[in-house]
Amino acid sequence: MIEYIKGNLADLTPTYAVIEAAGVGYAIHIALPTYSALAGKENAETKLYVTEIIREDAHELFGFGTKG
């Protein structure tokens, strides 16, 4: 289970963020409040708490700015 991902914010859109950690870019689905909190922080170190959803056809990460 993944608790959080911490790394440089490589890309940001209103629906997902890409965080590069240890040379791997993680695409993480986000909500608009998280987007607003991250806007303007491209290439800065970022930490997102994640929930991993594993389905038969997909493995997805959903990110949040706060734990809980």
N, C-alpha and C positions, 0 to 999 in steps of 0.2 A: 504494500500500500504506500502511496506517495502522500506525504504530509504537505510539503510545499516545494516550490521550485524557485531558486534564487539565481539570478544572472542578469546579463545585459538585455534590455528591452530592444530587440532587433526590428520589430515591426508592430504596428498598432492600427487596428480598424475598430469601428464601433461594435463588431461582433467577436473579434478574437485578437489575441496578443501572441507574439512569438518571442519567447525568452530563450536566449542562447546561454546554456550552462554546460561547461566542460566540452565545448565544441559541438554540442547537439542543440538544434533549434526545436523547441517544444511549442507546438501550436495549441493554444489554450483558449477555449470559448469563454467569453466574458459578457457581463451585462453592462448596460449603459452607465450605471453609477461607478463601476470599476473602470470603464473607459475614461470617464471624466476625471477620476483620480490619477490615471496614468498619462493623460494627455500632456504633451510637452516634455515628457521624460524619456524620449527616444535616446538610445545608447547609454542610458544611466542604469546603474544597478537597481534591480527590481525584485521584489519577493511577492509571490502569489501563493496563497493556500489553495490547494486543489482537491477536487473530488474526481476520482477516476471511475468512469462508467465503462464496463466491459460487456459488450453484446456479441452475439454470434457474428454480426457483420461489421463491427466497428469497436475500436478502443478510443474513447474520447476523454479529454481533460476539461474540466470546468473550473475556472479560477475566480478567487475572491480576494479582496484586499485585506479582509480581517478574518480571523479564525472564529468559527462558530456558526 
